[in-house]
Amino acid sequence: MTTLGFGAGNYNYALMEQLADVGNGNAAYIDLISEAQKVLVNEMNSTLLTIAKDVKIQIEFNPNQILEYRLIGYENRMLNQEDFKNDKVDAGDIGAGHTVTAFYEITPAGSDYGLLPQSRYEAKPQSRNSYQNEIAFIRLRFKQPDGKASREIIHPVTVKEMKPELSMATDDFRFASAVAGFGQLLKNGKHMGDWNLEQAIELARNARGEDSHGYRSGFIRLAELANSIGTL
């Protein structure tokens, strides 16, 4: 079931999202004709045609490389660790041509910027040394649209895949970083340091790249409006 919302006032997007989640569909809010064009025309297949259901992602960070980490967003999508391999536990669905991006903020091992006190009783598995070149290990589980049993895909993230500077990342990554940072600023995130809206806007402008439908330009205009209000 896909839920589409219109209008304003007593609007409950959280409920719409929950209904769509239980119904293995997607939720969208149609506030402008351009959004209707996006959801019901440009992305019709990804909105209504599910290609993978009960998609679950689990990431394990290598403590030799990563001191601390936190997931940005997805608070309403969190699963218990023991539910990852439990096919009876419902999860999100992905439509045709749809992509999902999750951001983690990480603190490298050996950094002086950790926020948590060092663990007194940290476990030290004997096999760690064989994974020194890995940052993290990703497990992804999903079911076919008509399937009942999950398939699992695994992928290690290696040190050589890291970029020392944000400017070396792709336009997509940098633009998504601006969007994630903007969301944190809207929530008055307590881990933002001196990063502000002007920097988010500048990052988004420089990473706009190809924008055939104007979605990225629309975000920049929204961020500029928020900045003009001057409440963040």
N, CA, C and O of each residue as an XYZ file, in Angstrom:
928
protein
N       0.843     -1.191      0.000
C       0.000      0.000      0.000
C       0.879      1.241      0.000
O       1.740      1.399      0.866
N       0.665      2.106     -0.955
C       1.361      3.388     -1.027
C       0.421      4.488     -0.557
O      -0.728      4.547     -0.994
N       0.895      5.357      0.324
C       0.071      6.443      0.856
C       0.592      7.776      0.348
O       1.785      8.067      0.437
N      -0.319      8.584     -0.185
C       0.021      9.915     -0.694
C      -0.782     10.945      0.073
O      -2.003     10.831      0.185
N      -0.107     11.945      0.600
C      -0.779     12.967      1.400
C      -0.887     14.288      0.673
O       0.014     14.674     -0.072
N      -1.985     14.975      0.890
C      -2.223     16.285      0.283
C      -2.730     17.237      1.363
O      -3.319     16.806      2.354
N      -2.496     18.539      1.164
C      -3.070     19.521      2.063
C      -2.175     19.881      3.219
O      -0.979     19.592      3.207
N      -2.760     20.517      4.226
C      -1.995     20.999      5.375
C      -2.897     20.933      6.604
O      -3.947     20.292      6.585
N      -2.466     21.609      7.679
C      -3.275     21.616      8.895
C      -3.042     20.367      9.710
O      -1.919     20.115     10.146
N      -4.077     19.583      9.924
C      -3.988     18.372     10.747
C      -3.409     17.227      9.922
O      -4.071     16.220      9.674
N      -2.166     17.404      9.506
C      -1.520     16.443      8.611
C      -0.561     15.575      9.416
O       0.281     16.094     10.148
N      -0.682     14.263      9.285
C       0.103     13.336     10.105
C       0.947     12.445      9.197
O       0.549     11.329      8.864
N       2.115     12.947      8.801
C       2.967     12.183      7.897
C       3.510     10.928      8.579
O       3.685      9.895      7.932
N       3.777     11.016      9.882
C       4.321      9.852     10.594
C       3.369      8.669     10.487
O       3.805      7.534     10.294
N       2.056      8.931     10.615
C       1.070      7.857     10.492
C       1.045      7.306      9.072
O       0.976      6.092      8.876
N       1.101      8.192      8.084
C       1.140      7.741      6.687
C       2.332      6.835      6.429
O       2.217      5.809      5.760
N       3.479      7.231      6.970
C       4.691      6.448      6.772
C       4.573      5.075      7.428
O       5.022      4.077      6.865
N       3.970      5.019      8.620
C       3.778      3.748      9.310
C       2.844      2.834      8.530
O       3.101      1.637      8.408
N       1.760      3.395      8.002
C       0.815      2.594      7.213
C       1.491      2.027      5.965
O       1.314      0.854      5.633
N       2.263      2.865      5.279
C       2.959      2.405      4.084
C       3.999      1.347      4.427
O       4.207      0.407      3.660
N       4.652      1.496      5.575
C       5.668      0.538      5.997
C       5.043     -0.830      6.246
O       5.557     -1.852      5.790
N       3.933     -0.836      6.972
C       3.245     -2.104      7.250
C       2.682     -2.700      5.958
O       2.627     -3.920      5.800
N       2.262     -1.822      5.031
C       1.698     -2.293      3.767
C       2.718     -2.534      2.682
O       2.359     -2.719      1.519
N       4.020     -2.534      3.056
C       5.105     -2.788      2.095
C       5.051     -1.832      0.899
O       5.244     -2.239     -0.247
N       4.785     -0.561      1.187
C       4.719      0.432      0.127
C       5.560      1.652      0.455
O       6.496      1.574      1.251
N       5.229      2.778     -0.158
C       5.963      4.015      0.048
C       5.008      5.130      0.457
O       3.805      5.048      0.210
N       5.546      6.159      1.077
C       4.759      7.322      1.487
C       5.354      8.563      0.854
O       6.571      8.683      0.719
N       4.483      9.490      0.467
C       4.954     10.752     -0.113
C       3.956     11.845      0.202
O       2.761     11.591      0.349
N       4.460     13.067      0.304
C       3.609     14.233      0.547
C       3.604     15.093     -0.706
O       4.661     15.524     -1.167
N       2.439     15.344     -1.254
C       2.287     16.136     -2.476
C       1.865     17.545     -2.082
O       0.696     17.788     -1.782
N       2.819     18.472     -2.084
C       2.513     19.853     -1.703
C       2.499     20.798     -2.895
O       1.908     21.876     -2.826
N       3.148     20.401     -3.993
C       3.220     21.240     -5.187
C       2.996     20.377     -6.419
O       3.135     19.155     -6.358
N       2.648     21.011     -7.546
C       2.480     20.271     -8.787
C       3.790     19.610     -9.195
O       3.780     18.536     -9.796
N       4.924     20.245     -8.874
C       6.225     19.657     -9.204
C       6.460     18.373     -8.419
O       7.081     17.438     -8.924
N       5.959     18.324     -7.171
C       6.103     17.100     -6.371
C       5.207     15.996     -6.922
O       5.592     14.826     -6.924
N       4.017     16.360     -7.387
C       3.137     15.380     -8.022
C       3.791     14.809     -9.275
O       3.718     13.607     -9.529
N       4.433     15.682    -10.060
C       5.156     15.233    -11.252
C       6.268     14.267    -10.864
O       6.479     13.256    -11.535
N       6.981     14.576     -9.782
C       8.090     13.735     -9.325
C       7.606     12.361     -8.890
O       8.141     11.343     -9.328
N       6.592     12.330     -8.027
C       6.146     11.074     -7.416
C       5.329     10.221     -8.377
O       5.519      9.006     -8.446
N       4.429     10.846     -9.114
C       3.451     10.101     -9.913
C       3.820      9.965    -11.383
O       3.149      9.243    -12.120
N       4.890     10.654    -11.827
C       5.316     10.529    -13.219
C       6.783     10.093    -13.293
O       7.091      8.991    -13.745
N       7.682     10.974    -12.842
C       9.116     10.693    -12.988
C       9.550      9.454    -12.210
O      10.398      8.691    -12.673
N       8.967      9.257    -11.028
C       9.375      8.137    -10.172
C       8.226      7.168     -9.936
O       8.145      6.539     -8.881
N       7.345      7.047    -10.910
C       6.166      6.192    -10.754
C       6.555      4.749    -10.435
O       5.969      4.125     -9.550
N       7.550      4.217    -11.162
C       7.938      2.828    -10.936
C       8.484      2.614     -9.538
O       8.133      1.641     -8.870
N       9.347      3.525     -9.090
C       9.938      3.357     -7.762
C       8.901      3.559     -6.663
O       9.052      3.024     -5.564
N       7.840      4.334     -6.951
C       6.804      4.573     -5.954
C       5.886      3.360     -5.803
O       5.506      2.999     -4.690
N       5.535      2.741     -6.915
C       4.493      1.708     -6.890
C       4.991      0.290     -7.155
O       4.296     -0.673     -6.828
N       6.182      0.140     -7.744
C       6.669     -1.194     -8.096
C       7.804     -1.606     -7.162
O       8.920     -1.100     -7.272
N       7.518     -2.517     -6.253
C       8.508     -2.989     -5.286
C       9.367     -4.081     -5.911
O       8.842     -5.039     -6.477
N      10.695     -3.937     -5.810
C      11.603     -4.955     -6.336
C      12.320     -5.719     -5.224
O      12.896     -6.777     -5.473
N      12.287     -5.194     -4.008
C      12.892     -5.893     -2.867
C      12.114     -5.511     -1.613
O      11.856     -4.329     -1.382
N      11.746     -6.476     -0.819
C      10.981     -6.186      0.387
C      11.742     -6.649      1.630
O      12.652     -7.474      1.556
N      11.342     -6.095      2.762
C      11.973     -6.397      4.057
C      13.503     -6.272      3.953
O      14.248     -7.179      4.322
N      13.933     -5.129      3.442
C      15.364     -4.880      3.273
C      15.965     -4.453      4.607
O      15.477     -3.521      5.247
N      17.016     -5.134      5.018
C      17.695     -4.833      6.285
C      19.190     -4.661      6.026
O      19.792     -5.413      5.260
N      19.770     -3.671      6.671
C      21.202     -3.426      6.537
C      21.835     -3.406      7.922
O      21.337     -2.753      8.839
N      22.928     -4.124      8.056
C      23.663     -4.171      9.326
C      25.132     -3.841      9.035
O      25.749     -4.448      8.159
N      25.681     -2.884      9.772
C      27.078     -2.471      9.572
C      27.860     -2.687     10.859
O      27.467     -2.224     11.929
N      28.963     -3.390     10.735
C      29.875     -3.613     11.864
C      31.162     -2.853     11.589
O      31.818     -3.092     10.575
N      31.534     -1.931     12.487
C      32.750     -1.134     12.302
C      33.936     -1.807     12.983
O      33.815     -2.373     14.070
N      35.079     -1.732     12.318
C      36.314     -2.309     12.836
C      36.878     -1.377     13.912
O      37.263     -0.254     13.588
N      36.941     -1.801     15.180
C      37.433     -0.919     16.246
C      38.896     -0.546     16.097
O      39.352      0.407     16.728
N      39.648     -1.278     15.273
C      41.027     -0.896     15.013
C      41.122      0.356     14.151
O      42.136      1.053     14.156
N      40.048      0.630     13.409
C      40.041      1.777     12.506
C      39.074      2.877     12.936
O      39.328      4.057     12.694
N      37.977      2.499     13.567
C      36.915      3.441     13.933
C      36.716      3.440     15.445
O      36.396      2.416     16.049
N      36.913      4.618     16.040
C      36.769      4.746     17.493
C      35.296      4.827     17.889
O      34.855      4.128     18.801
N      34.533      5.687     17.197
C      33.108      5.883     17.505
C      32.341      6.104     16.206
O      32.919      6.477     15.186
N      31.044      5.870     16.257
C      30.201      6.126     15.094
C      28.774      6.395     15.565
O      28.374      5.994     16.657
N      28.022      7.084     14.714
C      26.597      7.265     14.977
C      25.860      7.355     13.651
O      26.357      7.949     12.694
N      24.684      6.768     13.598
C      23.827      6.819     12.423
C      23.041      8.121     12.451
O      22.476      8.487     13.481
N      23.004      8.820     11.320
C      22.282     10.080     11.226
C      20.912      9.811     10.613
O      20.809      9.412      9.452
N      19.874     10.030     11.393
C      18.519      9.768     10.917
C      18.124      8.304     11.092
O      18.813      7.535     11.763
N      17.012      7.940     10.482
C      16.491      6.563     10.498
C      16.113      6.092     11.898
O      16.111      4.891     12.168
N      15.791      7.032     12.793
C      15.441      6.630     14.155
C      14.223      5.706     14.181
O      14.127      4.825     15.036
N      13.292      5.907     13.242
C      12.081      5.088     13.221
C      12.257      3.818     12.403
O      11.292      3.092     12.162
N      13.481      3.550     11.977
C      13.747      2.337     11.195
C      14.704      1.390     11.908
O      15.091      0.362     11.353
N      15.083      1.726     13.118
C      16.063      0.922     13.837
C      15.495     -0.442     14.193
O      14.330     -0.561     14.572
N      16.333     -1.476     14.068
C      15.961     -2.836     14.442
C      16.873     -3.325     15.554
O      18.018     -2.888     15.670
N      16.360     -4.226     16.362
C      17.218     -4.899     17.331
C      18.213     -5.780     16.586
O      17.892     -6.343     15.539
N      19.395     -5.892     17.117
C      20.436     -6.653     16.433
C      20.008     -8.092     16.164
O      20.340     -8.664     15.126
N      19.268     -8.669     17.108
C      18.857    -10.055     16.945
C      17.759    -10.236     15.897
O      17.456    -11.363     15.505
N      17.158     -9.125     15.441
C      16.087     -9.215     14.444
C      16.612     -9.213     13.016
O      15.834     -9.386     12.078
N      17.904     -9.023     12.834
C      18.457     -8.896     11.483
C      18.217    -10.163     10.668
O      17.851    -10.076      9.495
N      18.414    -11.324     11.258
C      18.244    -12.576     10.530
C      16.876    -13.212     10.752
O      16.629    -14.331     10.302
N      16.002    -12.513     11.432
C      14.666    -13.031     11.692
C      13.732    -12.603     10.557
O      13.338    -11.438     10.495
N      13.376    -13.512      9.671
C      12.556    -13.176      8.514
C      11.122    -12.826      8.873
O      10.365    -12.363      8.019
N      10.743    -13.039     10.119
C       9.390    -12.683     10.540
C       9.267    -11.202     10.924
O       8.164    -10.684     11.097
N      10.412    -10.537     11.053
C      10.419     -9.123     11.432
C      10.331     -8.269     10.173
O      11.155     -8.396      9.268
N       9.326     -7.400     10.123
C       9.095     -6.553      8.952
C      10.163     -5.468      8.864
O      10.674     -4.993      9.878
N      10.490     -5.084      7.624
C      11.466     -4.006      7.395
C      11.040     -3.218      6.169
O       9.931     -3.405      5.667
N      11.907     -2.338      5.678
C      11.560     -1.443      4.579
C      11.578     -2.140      3.227
O      12.111     -3.241      3.083
N      10.986     -1.476      2.240
C      10.930     -1.998      0.879
C      11.544     -0.985     -0.081
O      11.557      0.216      0.190
N      12.050     -1.481     -1.196
C      12.698     -0.636     -2.191
C      12.000     -0.819     -3.529
O      11.765     -1.941     -3.977
N      11.668      0.317     -4.168
C      11.007      0.280     -5.464
C      11.993      0.298     -6.610
O      13.186      0.534     -6.417
N      11.484      0.045     -7.810
C      12.321      0.019     -9.016
C      12.993      1.371     -9.219
O      12.329      2.407     -9.221
N      14.305      1.358     -9.388
C      15.048      2.593     -9.599
C      15.246      3.431     -8.359
O      15.779      4.539     -8.434
N      14.825      2.918     -7.218
C      14.914      3.663     -5.965
C      16.262      3.389     -5.299
O      16.760      2.265     -5.348
N      16.848      4.401     -4.684
C      18.082      4.228     -3.925
C      17.866      4.697     -2.492
O      17.030      5.562     -2.230
N      18.619      4.126     -1.580
C      18.550      4.481     -0.165
C      19.953      4.851      0.306
O      20.909      4.116      0.057
N      20.075      5.970      0.975
C      21.371      6.437      1.467
C      21.327      6.559      2.983
O      20.418      7.181      3.532
N      22.294      5.974      3.652
C      22.418      6.095      5.109
C      23.770      6.721      5.421
O      24.793      6.296      4.883
N      23.779      7.723      6.284
C      25.013      8.408      6.657
C      25.413      8.034      8.080
O      24.591      8.031      8.997
N      26.683      7.722      8.238
C      27.268      7.513      9.556
C      28.347      8.569      9.774
O      29.179      8.812      8.899
N      28.323      9.186     10.939
C      29.429     10.052     11.338
C      30.409      9.192     12.124
O      30.016      8.527     13.083
N      31.669      9.196     11.733
C      32.652      8.313     12.369
C      33.818      9.126     12.926
O      34.154     10.197     12.421
N      34.415      8.591     13.966
C      35.632      9.156     14.549
C      36.739      8.116     14.383
O      36.626      7.023     14.938
N      37.795      8.417     13.644
C      38.863      7.431     13.413
C      39.541      7.034     14.723
O      39.612      7.819     15.668
N      40.029      5.818     14.757
C      40.791      5.340     15.915
C      42.040      6.204     16.084
O      42.677      6.585     15.101
N      42.384      6.509     17.332
C      43.536      7.349     17.604
C      43.225      8.830     17.618
O      44.098      9.645     17.917
N      41.980      9.193     17.294
C      41.594     10.602     17.282
C      41.392     11.116     18.705
O      41.064     10.356     19.616
N      41.595     12.420     18.877
C      41.374     13.051     20.183
C      39.954     13.622     20.304
O      39.649     14.309     21.279
N      39.088     13.344     19.329
C      37.766     13.963     19.301
C      36.648     12.997     19.694
O      35.477     13.273     19.429
N      36.984     11.884     20.311
C      35.963     10.955     20.771
C      35.128     11.553     21.894
O      35.635     12.320     22.711
N      33.850     11.200     21.932
C      32.943     11.729     22.953
C      32.700     10.746     24.091
O      32.263     11.143     25.171
N      32.980      9.472     23.858
C      32.702      8.452     24.859
C      33.965      8.112     25.648
O      35.060      8.119     25.085
N      33.832      7.816     26.942
C      35.005      7.387     27.712
C      35.481      6.021     27.233
O      34.687      5.187     26.799
N      36.780      5.811     27.319
C      37.340      4.544     26.864
C      36.812      3.394     27.710
O      36.754      3.484     28.937
N      36.422      2.298     27.032
C      35.876      1.145     27.735
C      36.970      0.436     28.529
O      38.064      0.198     28.016
N      36.675      0.107     29.762
C      37.644     -0.597     30.609
C      37.765     -2.067     30.215
O      38.845     -2.652     30.300
N      36.650     -2.660     29.785
C      36.614     -4.097     29.525
C      36.366     -4.418     28.051
O      35.665     -5.382     27.740
N      36.926     -3.630     27.150
C      36.712     -3.865     25.728
C      37.266     -5.231     25.322
O      38.403     -5.589     25.629
N      36.403     -5.983     24.613
C      36.832     -7.298     24.143
C      37.832     -7.140     23.008
O      37.730     -6.205     22.214
N      38.796     -8.046     22.928
C      39.816     -7.987     21.893
C      39.936     -9.349     21.206
O      40.777    -10.164     21.584
N      39.088     -9.597     20.190
C      39.139    -10.883     19.487
C      40.522    -11.141     18.884
O      41.177    -10.218     18.399
N      40.956    -12.397     18.917
C      42.284    -12.737     18.438
C      42.421    -12.570     16.932
O      43.534    -12.418     16.429
N      41.305    -12.596     16.203
C      41.370    -12.568     14.739
C      41.388    -11.165     14.153
O      41.344    -11.011     12.932
N      41.452    -10.135     14.997
C      41.366     -8.765     14.488
C      42.466     -8.429     13.490
O      42.210     -7.737     12.505
N      43.672     -8.901     13.725
C      44.794     -8.489     12.902
C      44.612     -8.849     11.429
O      45.243     -8.230     10.572
N      43.772     -9.826     11.113
C      43.566    -10.230      9.733
C      42.648     -9.272      8.991
O      42.457     -9.417      7.783
N      42.074     -8.288      9.693
C      41.149     -7.346      9.052
C      41.634     -5.905      9.196
O      40.822     -4.981      9.239
N      42.940     -5.708      9.271
C      43.487     -4.369      9.479
C      43.172     -3.424      8.328
O      43.129     -2.209      8.523
N      42.952     -3.960      7.138
C      42.702     -3.104      5.977
C      41.223     -2.791      5.795
O      40.845     -2.172      4.801
N      40.377     -3.209      6.741
C      38.943     -2.983      6.622
C      38.468     -1.924      7.618
O      38.909     -1.894      8.767
N      37.561     -1.057      7.159
C      36.927     -0.072      8.026
C      35.653     -0.639      8.625
O      35.369     -0.461      9.810
N      34.890     -1.327      7.783
C      33.588     -1.829      8.218
C      33.206     -3.035      7.378
O      33.806     -3.317      6.340
N      32.193     -3.733      7.857
C      31.674     -4.907      7.152
C      30.162     -4.746      7.045
O      29.479     -4.577      8.055
N      29.640     -4.799      5.820
C      28.219     -4.545      5.568
C      27.507     -5.852      5.244
O      27.967     -6.639      4.417
N      26.389     -6.064      5.904
C      25.502     -7.183      5.585
C      24.150     -6.626      5.158
O      23.579     -5.773      5.837
N      23.652     -7.103      4.050
C      22.349     -6.664      3.543
C      21.472     -7.890      3.298
O      21.889     -8.845      2.643
N      20.261     -7.848      3.828
C      19.309     -8.939      3.628
C      18.046     -8.386      2.964
O      17.626     -7.265      3.250
N      17.453     -9.172      2.087
C      16.222     -8.753      1.416
C      15.479     -9.984      0.903
O      16.046    -11.069      0.774
N      14.207     -9.787      0.619
C      13.377    -10.824      0.019
C      12.945    -10.380     -1.370
O      12.763     -9.190     -1.626
N      12.786    -11.343     -2.255
C      12.177    -11.045     -3.543
C      10.731    -10.586     -3.303
O      10.144    -10.941     -2.280
N      10.142     -9.803     -4.225
C       8.780     -9.291     -4.006
C       7.758    -10.364     -3.661
O       6.820    -10.108     -2.905
N       7.931    -11.569     -4.211
C       6.996    -12.655     -3.925
C       7.626    -13.737     -3.059
O       7.083    -14.836     -2.944
N       8.782    -13.428     -2.441
C       9.495    -14.431     -1.657
C       9.201    -14.352     -0.166
O       8.672    -13.357      0.330
N       9.553    -15.416      0.534
C       9.360    -15.487      1.980
C      10.674    -15.637      2.736
O      10.746    -15.348      3.931
N      11.716    -16.091      2.038
C      13.023    -16.283      2.673
C      13.986    -15.215      2.169
O      13.988    -14.874      0.986
N      14.800    -14.693      3.075
C      15.730    -13.622      2.725
C      17.009    -14.152      2.092
O      17.446    -15.270      2.369
N      17.595    -13.329      1.241
C      18.933    -13.554      0.725
C      19.861    -12.557      1.411
O      19.441    -11.462      1.785
N      21.125    -12.942      1.573
C      22.079    -12.055      2.241
C      23.256    -11.744      1.325
O      23.802    -12.629      0.665
N      23.637    -10.458      1.298
C      24.803     -9.995      0.550
C      25.772     -9.370      1.545
O      25.349     -8.638      2.440
N      27.058     -9.647      1.403
C      28.063     -9.087      2.309
C      29.095     -8.299      1.507
O      29.365     -8.601      0.344
N      29.668     -7.277      2.159
C      30.672     -6.462      1.471
C      31.552     -5.768      2.499
O      31.037     -5.037      3.345
N      32.877     -5.978      2.451
C      33.787     -5.244      3.339
C      34.119     -3.872      2.755
O      34.266     -3.730      1.541
N      34.236     -2.865      3.617
C      34.664     -1.526      3.212
C      36.122     -1.381      3.622
O      36.444     -1.492      4.805
N      37.000     -1.138      2.668
C      38.433     -1.139      2.947
C      38.982      0.273      3.149
O      38.351      1.262      2.777
N      40.154      0.339      3.738
C      40.809      1.616      4.018
C      41.067      2.395      2.732
O      40.945      3.620      2.718
N      41.420      1.707      1.662
C      41.755      2.398      0.402
C      40.542      3.080     -0.231
O      40.698      3.897     -1.138
N      39.341      2.755      0.236
C      38.139      3.410     -0.280
C      37.871      4.754      0.401
O      37.005      5.506     -0.046
N      38.593      5.062      1.463
C      38.399      6.322      2.171
C      38.949      7.487      1.361
O      39.925      7.341      0.625
N      38.307      8.655      1.504
C      38.773      9.886      0.882
C      39.247     10.826      1.989
O      38.490     11.096      2.922
N      40.478     11.332      1.909
C      41.004     12.182      2.984
C      40.327     13.549      3.057
O      40.351     14.191      4.107
N      39.720     14.007      1.949
C      39.080     15.319      1.929
C      37.688     15.199      1.316
O      37.473     14.418      0.388
N      36.744     15.980      1.843
C      35.384     15.969      1.314
C      35.351     16.402     -0.146
O      34.515     15.928     -0.915
N      36.244     17.288     -0.529
C      36.282     17.782     -1.904
C      36.597     16.682     -2.914
O      36.353     16.854     -4.108
N      37.134     15.561     -2.452
C      37.484     14.455     -3.336
C      36.323     13.503     -3.558
O      36.406     12.603     -4.393
N      35.237     13.697     -2.815
C      34.074     12.820     -2.937
C      33.250     13.203     -4.161
O      33.460     14.266     -4.745
N      32.321     12.348     -4.548
C      31.476     12.600     -5.704
C      30.469     13.715     -5.408
O      30.224     14.058     -4.252
N      29.887     14.275     -6.483
C      28.844     15.278     -6.301
C      27.673     14.710     -5.498
O      27.120     15.384     -4.630
N      27.307     13.476     -5.795
C      26.177     12.860     -5.095
C      26.436     12.784     -3.593
O      25.561     13.098     -2.786
N      27.641     12.364     -3.226
C      27.969     12.226     -1.805
C      27.972     13.589     -1.121
O      27.421     13.743     -0.031
N      28.588     14.565     -1.756
C      28.679     15.887     -1.133
C      27.307     16.551     -1.030
O      27.010     17.209     -0.033
N      26.469     16.382     -2.056
C      25.137     16.977     -1.981
C      24.313     16.294     -0.880
O      23.623     16.959     -0.109
N      24.395     14.976     -0.820
C      23.676     14.255      0.233
C      24.178     14.654      1.616
O      23.400     14.697      2.569
N      25.476     14.947      1.732
C      26.028     15.409      3.011
C      25.408     16.746      3.412
O      25.110     16.975      4.584
N      25.215     17.627      2.424
C      24.588     18.920      2.697
C      23.155     18.736      3.185
O      22.714     19.421      4.108
N      22.427     17.802      2.557
C      21.041     17.534      2.958
C      20.993     16.962      4.374
O      20.164     17.374      5.186
N      21.883     16.012      4.666
C      21.919     15.415      6.000
C      22.272     16.462      7.054
O      21.685     16.489      8.136
N      23.239     17.324      6.727
C      23.611     18.387      7.663
C      22.489     19.379      7.886
O      22.282     19.847      9.005
N      21.762     19.705      6.827
C      20.615     20.606      6.932
C      19.560     20.015      7.874
O      18.992     20.719      8.708
N      19.313     18.719      7.726
C      18.354     18.065      8.619
C      18.789     18.115     10.069
O      17.965     18.317     10.961
N      20.086     17.931     10.313
C      20.604     18.011     11.679
C      20.456     19.417     12.250
O      20.148     19.584     13.430
N      20.675     20.422     11.415
C      20.515     21.812     11.863
C      19.054     22.108     12.201
O      18.772     22.806     13.174
N      18.127     21.580     11.402
C      16.704     21.776     11.687
C      16.323     21.180     13.037
O      15.438     21.691     13.724
N      16.997     20.097     13.411
C      16.716     19.431     14.683
C      17.556     19.987     15.830
O      17.538     19.457     16.941
N      18.299     21.074     15.543
C      19.197     21.641     16.552
C      20.167     20.592     17.082
O      20.359     20.448     18.289
N      20.776     19.862     16.144
C      21.699     18.798     16.516
C      22.813     19.296     17.418
O      23.386     20.359     17.181
N      23.112     18.538     18.435
C      24.099     18.962     19.435
C      25.530     18.598     19.054
O      26.468     18.913     19.787
N      25.702     17.928     17.896
C      27.050     17.532     17.479
C      27.486     18.270     16.218
O      28.302     17.754     15.453
N      26.953     19.472     15.991
C      27.230     20.191     14.749
C      28.448     21.113     14.844
O      28.915     21.613     13.821
N      28.965     21.344     16.038
C      30.098     22.246     16.178
C      29.743     23.631     15.682
O      28.690     24.160     16.038
N      30.607     24.238     14.860
C      30.328     25.567     14.306
C      29.817     25.491     12.873
O      29.776     26.506     12.177
N      29.424     24.285     12.419
C      28.891     24.129     11.064
C      27.517     24.764     11.002
O      26.713     24.575     11.915
N      27.221     25.521      9.937
C      25.988     26.305      9.896
C      25.297     26.187      8.542
O      25.757     25.477      7.648
N      24.170     26.910      8.413
C      23.382     26.855      7.187
C      24.131     27.379      5.979
O      24.012     26.823      4.887
N      24.904     28.446      6.159
C      25.656     28.977      5.032
C      26.587     27.929      4.438
O      26.720     27.830      3.218
N      27.231     27.148      5.301
C      28.128     26.109      4.823
C      27.361     24.981      4.132
O      27.829     24.425      3.140
N      26.179     24.646      4.661
C      25.353     23.614      4.030
C      24.928     24.049      2.638
O      24.966     23.263      1.691
N      24.520     25.313      2.519
C      24.085     25.845      1.224
C      25.237     25.874      0.238
O      25.069     25.492     -0.920
N      26.405     26.321      0.679
C      27.574     26.398     -0.194
C      27.985     25.004     -0.669
O      28.336     24.821     -1.834
N      27.941     24.024      0.232
C      28.283     22.654     -0.131
C      27.306     22.121     -1.172
O      27.713     21.471     -2.135
N      26.010     22.398     -0.977
C      24.999     21.927     -1.920
C      25.161     22.600     -3.283
O      25.032     21.943     -4.316
N      25.439     23.883     -3.295
C      25.621     24.607     -4.569
C      26.784     24.023     -5.374
O      26.671     23.818     -6.583
N      27.890     23.759     -4.697
C      29.085     23.267     -5.375
C      28.949     21.815     -5.818
O      29.732     21.339     -6.639
N      27.956     21.111     -5.277
C      27.776     19.695     -5.617
C      26.473     19.451     -6.372
O      26.018     18.313     -6.475
N      25.871     20.523     -6.902
C      24.572     20.367     -7.571
C      24.672     19.402     -8.742
O      23.773     18.585     -8.941
N      25.744     19.479     -9.521
C      25.944     18.562    -10.634
C      24.786     18.601    -11.614
O      24.136     19.632    -11.785
N      24.532     17.450    -12.265
C      23.413     17.355    -13.199
C      22.103     17.342    -12.409
O      21.921     16.537    -11.496
N      21.208     18.238    -12.774
C      19.956     18.403    -12.018
C      18.804     18.541    -13.008
O      18.159     19.587    -13.082
N      18.550     17.470    -13.772
C      17.622     17.543    -14.897
C      16.199     17.894    -14.489
O      15.475     18.539    -15.248
N      15.793     17.474    -13.295
C      14.427     17.751    -12.841
C      14.350     18.909    -11.837
O      13.262     19.268    -11.387
N      15.488     19.484    -11.493
C      15.487     20.625    -10.589
C      15.289     20.289     -9.124
O      14.997     21.181     -8.327
N      15.442     19.017     -8.744
C      15.239     18.628     -7.342
C      16.289     19.264     -6.442
O      15.974     19.744     -5.353
N      17.530     19.266     -6.897
C      18.608     19.800     -6.066
C      18.496     21.319     -5.954
O      18.771     21.890     -4.898
N      18.095     21.965     -7.038
C      17.884     23.409     -6.975
C      16.752     23.739     -6.005
O      16.802     24.745     -5.298
N      15.732     22.879     -5.979
C      14.632     23.079     -5.045
C      15.090     22.989     -3.603
O      14.645     23.766     -2.759
N      15.984     22.037     -3.312
C      16.514     21.939     -1.951
C      17.308     23.184     -1.582
O      17.187     23.703     -0.472
N      18.124     23.661     -2.522
C      18.938     24.846     -2.234
C      18.047     26.048     -1.933
O      18.336     26.823     -1.021
N      16.967     26.204     -2.696
C      16.032     27.305     -2.433
C      15.400     27.159     -1.049
O      15.220     28.147     -0.337
N      15.068     25.931     -0.673
C      14.487     25.690      0.652
C      15.475     26.053      1.751
O      15.102     26.691      2.736
N      16.732     25.650      1.590
C      17.755     25.962      2.583
C      18.003     27.465      2.663
O      18.210     28.007      3.748
N      17.981     28.137      1.515
C      18.168     29.590      1.511
C      17.009     30.289      2.215
O      17.214     31.284      2.910
N      15.793     29.772      2.039
C      14.633     30.333      2.736
C      14.787     30.168      4.248
O      14.520     31.094      5.014
N      15.223     28.974      4.668
C      15.434     28.737      6.101
C      16.489     29.677      6.647
O      16.367     30.181      7.764
N      17.534     29.913      5.852
C      18.605     30.798      6.281
C      18.132     32.238      6.398
O      18.557     32.970      7.292
N      17.233     32.648      5.470
C      16.718     34.029      5.503
C      15.833     34.273      6.724
O      15.742     35.394      7.226
N      15.176     33.193      7.198
C      14.356     33.325      8.405
C      15.242     33.602      9.625
O      14.872     34.335     10.542
N      16.435     32.978      9.594
C      17.423     33.275     10.627
C      17.133     32.671     11.980
O      17.497     33.246     13.006
N      16.469     31.494     12.003
C      16.132     30.878     13.297
C      17.037     29.722     13.652
O      16.928     29.176     14.750
N      17.927     29.329     12.759
C      18.784     28.158     13.031
C      20.180     28.615     13.434
O      21.048     27.785     13.704
